[in-house]
Amino acid sequence: MARYDEATRTIRMLDKHCEVLSRACIENQGIIVDEQDGAKAIADLQAHRLVFRLDERDPYVQVNRVVSELFHHATQNYRRRLSSGAVDDLFDQLKHAISGYLATADRGLMRDQKVYESEIQEIVAHLIDTLREITQRFAGYVRNEFSMVSDLSQRIRENERAIREASQLNDLFATLRPDVLSELARSDRLLSHLLKKVLGRAVSSCADELHDALHKLRENLTKLQDNQRYREHNELIDTLLQHYQRNPGYQPGLEQYRGIPRIFRAAERLELKAHPPIDSPSEERALSDIAQQALARIAADEQPERQRQEPPLVPVKDCRDGVFLAEPEPVEQALRQMFEILPQLAEQQPASSLACLSCLDLEIDPELWLVCVADHYANSDYAKGDRLSMRFRERPLPGYSGNHLVEDIEFRLVSTAEYT
């Protein structure tokens, strides 16, 4: 019974610390960091020999190989569904099921049609889940930035691999266009709902998330490549520094490079740039001290002449309560002048808008002027009252039934207006 009891306690310990073990095996290559949150879990797991520590000075423990293989076995179905051909296989199954569904619908086989209908719904659900899981995987890459890999070059390779996979998946999303889904759905109501609405919305959402993840992966790759380049420069500087420290009297010269192969005599320009964090609040005090010390070293007679001079006084006028009159627009001013004299002009005979334009100092197209006149009249008090009437002088356009060309706009007082 002791053997069964030991097995039961071990299984219970795995269940108790399942979250810690899952995170370690899936994200951190089987490593559990000895921190405050994981100290109790490490102690319990070490008691059952589920983790081990090679060196007591190491700040982490390693999960036992048997436990890692258990998690590998448990997640193999998940990883299989995330393979490159998973979506293609599901899409082929979907097209085959749709073909059978439409064939049975045309022949009136309702029972077989229901079978294909259930199969299509299940395949669409699996396809949506697969697309979401693949997209979330790239979101995980962005979130952890491949921190489980310590080597910088290897992290760059992993990032490049993720970008290639994301680009391939992006090409796959491009094949699931709305026109392709519409062609599959044809005019069937059920297929239109499943493919164009349900699947189409999921594909659009996953494509947007993948696009954001791909953009951030490229930004992360650029940052890693910059870090690698800086590290190579630092290693070169450290190598030269160590050489000078070991050889205090060393002075480089051309004589030392005579006779060596040409490949070892190549020189490359090295650019080193640095930008102080002047906007950082933590550096404010240090920068202030540096500025004060620099000013203290400058004597009063050595300061530039422009600093000793008093700044010129600029007269300021208080205009807070002032009123500024803006010049009216030329067209608006011309319209106001025209409508002010319209009652006198239209008293005896109709007043022409184009005739008024010829008397005004305004450069504008006649067609645009007629539009402005009609709009101004519609928004004026004349349109609301009965004093002034407006009529279009127009003629029908030949070949365009019902269309008329406005040649002029006439105004006349209503009391003397005689329109036909």
N, C-alpha and C positions, 0 to 999 in steps of 0.2 A: 504493500500500500504506500510505502514511502516514495516509491518511484512515481506513482500516480499523483501523489500530493505535490511532489516537486514539479511535475509537469504542469499541474493546475496552477501553482503559484507563479510559474514562469509565464504562462499564457495570460494570467491576470495582470502581471507586471507589464507585458507588452500592450495590453489594452489600456492600462492606466496611463502610460506614457506614449500612447500611439501618435499623438500630434507631434511630439518632439522627435520621435524616430522617423515619422513620415517626412518632416521638414529636412532632417539630416540626410536621409537616403535619396530623396528626390532632388533637393536643391543644393546640398553642401557636400556631396560625395561621401556621405557616411560620417561626417565630422560633427560633433556636438561641442560647442565652445563652453568652457567651464566658467559660466557667469552666474550672477545671482539667481536668475530665473531657472537655470538648468542645473544648479548644484544638487538639489534634491533628486532630480531625475537621474543624474549621473551616479549618485550614491546608490539608489535602488537598482539601477541597471548593472552596476559593477558587482553588487551582491549576488546577482544571478548570472554573472559572466556573459552578459549580453553586449557589453562594451569593454574596451581595454585601453590602457594608457602605456605606450612604450617607454616614455621617459617621464618621470615625476615632475620635471620642470616644464613639460608641455602644457600650454593653457587649454588643451582640448583633449577629447577622447575619441576613439575610433569605434564605430559600430561593428559588431562581430559579422564575419562574412556570411554566416548562416542567416542572420537577420536581414542583411542586404539582399541576399538571394530571395528571401521570402517576399520582400517588397518588389523585387524585380519580377517575380512570378505574378504577383497580384496586379501589376500595372501593365503587363504585356498586351492585354486586350486594348487598353487605352492607347498604347504606343502603336499598335497595329492599325487602329482607326486613324491615327495621325500620319500614316504613311502617305507617300505622294500619290498613290493610285486609289486611295479610298474614295475620294470625291468622284473620280472618273467612273469607278465601278458602280457607285450608287446612282450616278446620273444615267449610266447605261441601263441599269435595272429600271429606273424611272421611265425611260423612253420605251422599254419593252412592255412595261405594265400599261402605259398609256395607249400603246398600239393595240394591246388586247382589249382594253376597256372600250376603245372606239369601235373595234370590230364587233364586239358583242352588242354594243349599243345599236349599231346599224342593223344587226340581225334580230334585234328584239329579245335577246337572251338575258332577261332581267336577273336571273339567279347568278349566272356567270359574271354579269356586269357588277353585281354587288361584291363578288370576290375580288375582282380587279380594283374596285373602288377602295376597299379596305387596304389592299396592298399598296396602292398609290399613296394613301394617307400615311401609312407607316413609313414608306420610303422617304417621303417629304420630311417627316419628323426626324428621321435618322440623318438625313442630309443637312437639315438646319443645325442639329446638335453637333455634327461633325465640323461644319464650318465655324461654329462658335468656339469649339474646343481648339481648333487650329489657330484661330485669331487670338484667343486668350493665351496660347503658348507664346506668341510673339510679344504680347503685352507683358508676360512674365520676363522675357529677355530684356525688355526695356526697363522693367522695374528693378531687377537685380544687377543689370549691367555685367553679367557673367562674372560676378564677384566670387563664385565658387572656384574659379581658375586664378591662381596667383601669378603665373607667368604672363607678362604683358604681351609678348608675341603671340602666345596661344589665345589670349583674349581677343586679339585683333583677328586671328583666323576664325574663331568662333563667331565673331560679329560679322565678318564677311560671309560666312556660310549662312547665317540667319538672314542677311540681306538678299542673298541669292534665292533662298527658299521663299522669302516674302515676295520677291519679284515674280517667281513662278506662280505663286498662289494668286498674285494680282492679275497675271495673265489668265488664270483659270476663272477668276471673277468676271473678266472681260468677256468670256464665252457665255456667261449666264446673263446675257443682255435681255432687256424687256421684250425686244422683238423676237428673240429665240423662244422665250417662254410663251409669248403670245401665239407663235406658230405651233407650239406643242399643244396649247390649250384649245386652239381653234375657236369654235363658237359654243363649246360646252360650258354650262354654268358652273358645274363642280370644278372642272379643271381650271377655269378662269380664276375662281376663288383661291384654289390651292397654289397654283403656279404664279399668277400675276400679282396676287395680293399677299398671301402668306409667305411663299418662298421669295418673291421679289423684294418684299420689305426686309426680310432677314438678310438676303444677299447685299442689299444696299447698306444696311447697318454694319455688317461685317466688313464690307469693302471700305467704309469710312474709317473704322477702327484700324484696319490693316494699313491704310494710307498714313494715319497718324503714327502708328508703330514703326513703319518703314522710314518715315521722316526722322523720328527720334533715334532709330538705329544708325542712320547715316551721320547724324550729329555726334553720337557716341563714338562711331568709328573715327571721325575726324579728331575728336578729343584724344582717343587712344593713340592715334598715329602721331599727334603732336607730343604726347607724353613720351612715346618711344624715341622720337627724334631728340627731345630734351635729355633723355637718359643717355643716349649715345654721346651727346656733346659733353655731358657731365662725366661720363666714363673716360672720355678723351682728356678732359681737363685734369681729372684725378690721376690718370696715368702719367701725364707730364709733371704734375706736382710731386708725385712719389719719386719720379726719376730725379728731379731737382733736389729733393730732400736726401736721397741716397748719394747724390753727387753734388755737393755744395758748390764746387768750382766749375761746374759744367757750363760751357758756352757753346751754343750751336754754331756751326760754320759749314761752309761748302766742302771743305776738305774731308769732313767726316762722311760725306755722301758719295765720294768718288769711288768708282769701282763696284758699286752695288747695282743690282738689276734696276732697270728703268721703272718697273712696276712699283717699286718701293720708294721712288723719288717723286711720285705724283703729289701735287698740292691742291688743295681745294679751299675755296673761300669759306670762312666760318663766320656767320653772322650771329651775334649775341645781342638780344634785346631784352630790356627790362622796363616795366611800367609800374611805378609806385602806386599803391592803392590809396590815392589822395581822397577818394570819396568814402573810405571806410571809417566809421565812427571810432573804431579801436585805435586808429593811427592819428587821431586828431591832436592828442596831447603831444605826441612825438614830433609831428610836423610843426606844431606851434612853437615848441622849444627850439627846433632847428631854425625857424624863421627869426625868432627873437635873438638867438646867438649870432646869426648872420648880420642882423641890423646893429647889434652892439659892436661888432668889429669895424663898422664903417664910421669914421670920424665925421664930425659935422661939416668940416670944410671939404671932405671928399665926396659928400653926397651930390648927386646931380643937381644942376641948377633948377630944373623943373620941379624937383621935390621941395626946394627951399621957397619957391615962389608960392604966394597965396593963390588958390584957385580963383579964376575969374568969376565974378558975380553975374548970374544970369537973371535978368528981370523976369518975374513971373506975374502974369495977370490972372486974376481970379475971374474965371468965366463960368463958374458953376451955375449962376442965375442968368446967364446971357441967353439971348434968343438969336438963333441963326436962321435966316430966311434962305431957303433953297430956291434956285431958279426953276420955274416950271418947265416941264418938257415942251419942246416946240410943237409937237402934234397936239398935246393937251391944251396948250395956250391958243392954238389956232381954232380948235373945236369950240372953246369957250367964246372966242370973239365971234365966230360964225353964229352960234346959237343966241348970242346977245342981240344981234341985228336981224335974226330970222323973222320975228313977228312983223317988223316993218317991211322986210323984203317980200314976205308971203301975203301981204294984205291985199294986193290987187291981182297978183298972178303967182303961179307956183315958182318957188325959189329952187334953183338947181344947185346941187352940192358941187358938181364939177365947175360950175360958173363961179361959185364962191371960192373954190380952190385956186382958180386962175387969178383971183384978186388978192390972195394971201401970199405972204413971203415964206413959202414952205416948199421944200423939195421932197416929194413923196410920190409913189406910184398911184395912179388913179384908182386901181382896184383896191389897194390897201387903204386909201383914203375913204372909199365908200364903206368898207368894213368898219373903220373907226367911227364914221358918222352914224351908222346903224347901231353900233354898240353904245355910243354915247347917248343917243336918243333913247334906247331901251333902258338906260340907267338914270335918266333925267326925270324931272317932274313933268315934262311935256307928255311922256308916255302914259303917266298915271291920270292926267287930266284930259279935257276935251278941247284944249285951246289950239293945239298944233297937230296936224295930221301928216303922216309920212306915207309916201307911195313909191314903189319901185317902177322905174321905166325899164321894161325888160322885153326880150323877144325870144321865141322858142328856138332851140338849137336843132337844126335839121339832122336827122339820123339818130338823135338821142331823145326818145319819147319821154315826155314829162319833165325835161330839163330846160331851164331858161337862163339866158345870159342877161345879168343886170347891167344896163348901160348907164343909168344915172339914178339918183334918189332925189325926189322932189318933196318940198314942204309947202303947206298952205294953211292958212287959218281955217278952222272948221266952219266958222260963220259964213265964209264966202266960198267954201270948197264945193266943187261940182265934179265929182268923180263918176266915171261910168263903171 
